[in-house]
Amino acid sequence: MKLVRKEKDEFVFDIGKREKRLLLEVLKLYPLIPTAHQGVNQTAGPTRTAENQRLLEESLAERKRENKRQLLGLLNDEKRFKETDRGCDFTLSASQMEWLLQVVNDIRVGSWIILGQPDEKKGKPVELKNENARYYAAMEFCGYFQMTLLDALGRQT
């Protein structure tokens, strides 16, 4: 996937057919970060902290439901992907790109959590198994996709 042109507030990317299928499959994984993974500050008393955690989790769950609804709308928009000789032109506005970066980051971080939070620098490599290989692929593809979007956003200045 690469940026081919920027028109006003829209970015047009050239995306191959296989890349498009992979993107659509990876986006189906959203959301991946467990709501309980986000914690509140523990400085409040135990009762207050538990209540704050519950409110945070409810808010995050609602936001993820809304993001999922928006994601389905974005991907089902017929104008989003236009067939070309090379594959497709994939068009996004700057605000859609920033929002999609958040969604993709959830998938990337969630995949990392599912993989056991590997860290090569700390001697904790990824332990690939049949059950988790798709999350490793999703994590890597999301990193690639994020870099492509961030590069395009960086070019707008």
N, C-alpha and C positions, 0 to 999 in steps of 0.2 A: 504494500500500500504506500502510495506517495502522493504528496500534494502536487496537483497539476496546475491549479489556478485559484486565485482569490478574486471574487467579484463582490464588491461592497462589503457586506457583513457575512457573505457565504464563502465557505472553503469547499473546493471540489477536489476529491481524492480519486485517484485511479486505484481500483481494487480488483484483483483477479477473482475469478469465479470460486476457486478453492479457498482463497483468503476470505471471501465474503461468507462462504458456508462455515468456515472455522469461526469467524467473528460471531455469526448468528448462534452457533452452537455454544460458544463460550458465554455469550450474554444470557443464555437460558439458565446458567448457573446462579445468576443473581437472585437474591442476596446470599452471600456465603459467610460473612462475619456474624457469629452468634451475637444476639443482642446483649447477652450477659457478659460478653467479652469487654464491653465498655464499662468502666467503673467510675463511680463518683468519688470525690474527695472524702477521705475518712476522718476529717477533723470534727465533724458533727458527732453528736452522741449516736449510739447504736440504733436507737429507734428512728431518729431523724435520718441517719444514713440509709437504713433499709427503705424508708419511704422515698427518699430521693432516688435511690437505685431503681425502685419500682417505677417511679415517674419517668426516669431516663429511659428505661427499657420500653415503656409504653410509647413514648415519643419516638424513639428510634424505630420501633416496629411499625408505627404509623407512617413514618417517613419512607421506610423501605417499601411498604405497600404502595405508596404514592409513586415512588421511583419505578417500581415494577410496572405500574399502570402506564406511566409516561414512556417507559422503555418499549413496551408493546406497541404503543401508539407511534413512536418514532420509527420502529422497525417495520410496521405495517403500512407506513405512508408510502404510497406508490411512487411519489416524486423523489423519495430519498435515494433510491438506487435506479440509475438509468443505464440500460444495457448499452455496451459499446463493443467494438471489435476486440478490444483487449480484455474485457470483462465488464466492469461497471464504473460509472461515475457515482461516487458516494458524496452527497452534499450535506454539509452541516453549517449552522451559524456558529459564531464564536461562543455564545451562551450555551448552545447545545453541546459544543465540544467540551466546555468546562464542566457541564453537568455529567456528560458521558465519562469524563476522566474520573469523577467521583464513583460512578457505577463500576467502571473497570478496576479502579483501585480496590473497591470492596471485594471484587472477585479475586484479584491478585493477593491481597492480604488474607482473605478467607482461605484461599488455596494453600498459602504458606502455613496458616494455622493447622489446617487439616493434615499437612505434611509433617507436622510435629515441630514447626518453627526452626527449620534447619539453618545452620550458620557455619559455612565452611571455615571461616576464620577462627571459630571457636572449636573446631574439630567435631562439628555435629553435621555431617553430610546428609543429604536427602536419602532416605531409605525407600527406593522405588519398589512397589509391589503392584500386582495387577489391579488391586482395589484403589490405589491412589495415583496411578500414572496419568489419568486424565487431569488431575489437579496440578500436576507438575507441568503438563503441556499448557494448561490454562494460565498458570502463573507466568510462564515464559512468554506466551503470546500476548498476555495483557501488558507485560513490560514493554514489548515491542510496539504494541498499539499506543500505549501511553507516550512513548518517546516520539512516535510519529505525530500525535496530536500536539504535544508540547512544542515540538519543533515548528509546526505550522503556526501555532499561537505566537511563538517567539518571532516569527517573520512578519507579523502584522504591525509591529512597531516601526 
